[in-house]
Every structure is written in structure tokens, then in C-alpha cells.
């Protein structure tokens, strides 16, 4: 089982951020399969498509067209087949309102997009290798915001 790849799905409307993310993942040398979508509707379509692997973790930007990250989070948590997927909010926002709202709605971790490539690699490594079952069992507001 430990040789199986970790399936990651990134939903982000910013092409530069998507490329930055994928490049950082490649440099980590962790066995991953990364899929990217460019908006919230594409995310939901991808998750609902029967031929697609369900990701182990979704990195979810909040400010996207068609469906916001909050809309997607709400929809994912309402669907039995999807509700246990780990959701990492991945946003430029550090607003307390956004952090609180995503925590209450069931996201697993909140990451403010790092400014440097090395910080991005560090945070991605932490999130990807996290034991989600252990982490979510003790989830509280103090360990929700991941800081690097």
C-alpha cells in the first residue's frame, strides 16, 4: 500500500499558481498523481465523473469563477461518496472570516499560499504526508491554520 501514489487534486483559477504548485510537487519526490482543474464547476464535475480516481486530498482555492471554494466545500461535504476526502483550503486570503467559515464547514486544513517556492514545497510536503485519519480526529481551531 505504501507504494501506491497519493492522488492530489488542485482547484485554482490562476494558471501561474497551478504551475507553481505542480512544479513544487514534482520536486518533492513523493509518489503522487496530480490533477488540476481551473474552477469550481470543473472540480465538482471531476469529482462526480465515475472514471476518475477520488483524490486523497483536494487543494481548494476560495476565489474561483462559476463555483467558489466555499460552494465546492459545501457540495463535497453533502455528497456521501465525497465527504471523507481531505480538503486543504489553499488561498491568498488570511481573513479570519474565511478561516473560520471553512473550518466550520468541514475543511481539514487552511493554507495561506506561500510567497516563495521553498515555502510552498515545505507546506505541500507537510500536507501530503499528513496522516489525515489521526489529524482529523483531533482537529481543532488551533491546528487548522497551517503556518510555515
Secondary structure, 3 states (H helix, E strand, C coil): CCCCCEEEEEECCCHHHHHHHHHHHHHHCCCEEEEEECCHHHHHHHHHCCCCCCCCEEEECCCCCCCCHHHHHHHHHHCCCCCCCEEEEEECCCCHHHHHHHHHCCCCEEEECCCCHHHHHHHHHHHHCCCHHHHHHCCCHHHHEECC
